[in-house]
Amino acid sequence: MTGSSLTVRALRTQLDLILLFANEHVLPRIDETVLHREPSSNCVGVRRADGRFVADWPDETASPLSETTIAWLLWHIEWWWSNTLAVCRGGSAVGPDAYEWSGTVSRIRTLAHEWSELLETADLETPIVGLMPDETPLWEIAGWVNFELTKNISEIGQLLMRYGNARP
């Protein structure tokens, strides 16, 4: 095996584990009762505005930071993964205020499939411009995607556990 194929294998194995956890333990538990539930009064979410879903953007300098709804976390995954795919395919990223959330978990599965295909066919040494402050090789972007997905899926899992354990 070459270094490149080992890198693809490692990245795909990580992604497959994350998606297994997400598809078996997290995404099927999301329904309308938890989707927009606010875990606290200091929270960002996704709201309908002019017939589309628009996400709040947290003040990242605030202390404490805002908590998020599950809808916001799903929007966030869609937004950065869609941007990553677009930029890796030669397109441009869109700002958070310009991205319209699908409102479902099925878009996550579609993006996962598209990302998996990209990892199998792309040259991982390709420099990517427009996602990180500096030009970054695709293999490093892929590691970031796996990390970010793991973090967001874990946050959703924590919220689901919190809601499931809430006392009436």
Solvent accessible surface area in square Angstrom, and as a share of the most:
residue,aa,sasa,rsa
1,M,155,0.69
2,T,91,0.53
3,G,55,0.53
4,S,66,0.42
5,S,43,0.28
6,L,89,0.44
7,T,46,0.27
8,V,25,0.15
9,R,143,0.52
10,A,54,0.42
11,L,14,0.07
12,R,56,0.21
13,T,71,0.41
14,Q,90,0.40
15,L,0,0.00
16,D,70,0.36
17,L,112,0.56
18,I,21,0.11
19,L,25,0.13
20,L,104,0.52
21,F,92,0.38
22,A,0,0.00
23,N,53,0.27
24,E,108,0.49
25,H,103,0.46
26,V,1,0.01
27,L,3,0.02
28,P,83,0.52
29,R,119,0.43
30,I,26,0.13
31,D,76,0.40
32,E,135,0.61
33,T,107,0.62
34,V,18,0.10
35,L,13,0.06
36,H,71,0.31
37,R,101,0.37
38,E,87,0.39
39,P,17,0.11
40,S,40,0.26
41,S,122,0.79
42,N,62,0.32
43,C,23,0.14
44,V,11,0.06
45,G,0,0.00
46,V,5,0.03
47,R,113,0.41
48,R,156,0.57
49,A,43,0.34
50,D,150,0.78
51,G,64,0.62
52,R,70,0.26
53,F,30,0.13
54,V,42,0.24
55,A,15,0.12
56,D,44,0.23
57,W,115,0.40
58,P,23,0.14
59,D,82,0.42
60,E,119,0.54
61,T,125,0.73
62,A,38,0.29
63,S,108,0.70
64,P,103,0.65
65,L,111,0.55
66,S,29,0.19
67,E,62,0.28
68,T,27,0.16
69,T,1,0.01
70,I,0,0.00
71,A,0,0.00
72,W,16,0.06
73,L,3,0.01
74,L,0,0.00
75,W,0,0.00
76,H,25,0.11
77,I,0,0.00
78,E,1,0.00
79,W,36,0.13
80,W,12,0.04
81,W,0,0.00
82,S,20,0.13
83,N,11,0.06
84,T,0,0.00
85,L,3,0.02
86,A,34,0.27
87,V,14,0.08
88,C,24,0.15
89,R,143,0.52
90,G,71,0.69
91,G,42,0.40
92,S,90,0.58
93,A,48,0.37
94,V,67,0.38
95,G,34,0.32
96,P,39,0.25
97,D,105,0.55
98,A,64,0.50
99,Y,29,0.11
100,E,90,0.40
101,W,4,0.01
102,S,53,0.34
103,G,17,0.17
104,T,64,0.37
105,V,32,0.18
106,S,64,0.41
107,R,75,0.28
108,I,1,0.01
109,R,95,0.35
110,T,61,0.35
111,L,1,0.00
112,A,7,0.05
113,H,113,0.50
114,E,42,0.19
115,W,0,0.00
116,S,19,0.12
117,E,91,0.41
118,L,19,0.10
119,L,0,0.00
120,E,100,0.45
121,T,117,0.68
122,A,37,0.29
123,D,91,0.47
124,L,5,0.02
125,E,117,0.52
126,T,53,0.31
127,P,76,0.48
128,I,8,0.04
129,V,104,0.60
130,G,51,0.49
131,L,42,0.21
132,M,53,0.24
133,P,137,0.86
134,D,109,0.57
135,E,113,0.51
136,T,10,0.06
137,P,35,0.22
138,L,3,0.02
139,W,103,0.36
140,E,84,0.37
141,I,0,0.00
142,A,0,0.00
143,G,29,0.28
144,W,74,0.26
145,V,0,0.00
146,N,6,0.03
147,F,127,0.53
148,E,18,0.08
149,L,0,0.00
150,T,60,0.35
151,K,74,0.31
152,N,0,0.00
153,I,2,0.01
154,S,51,0.33
155,E,66,0.30
156,I,0,0.00
157,G,10,0.10
158,Q,110,0.49
159,L,16,0.08
160,L,8,0.04
161,M,101,0.45
162,R,113,0.41
163,Y,21,0.08
164,G,65,0.63
165,N,107,0.55
166,A,53,0.41
167,R,221,0.81
168,P,183,1.15
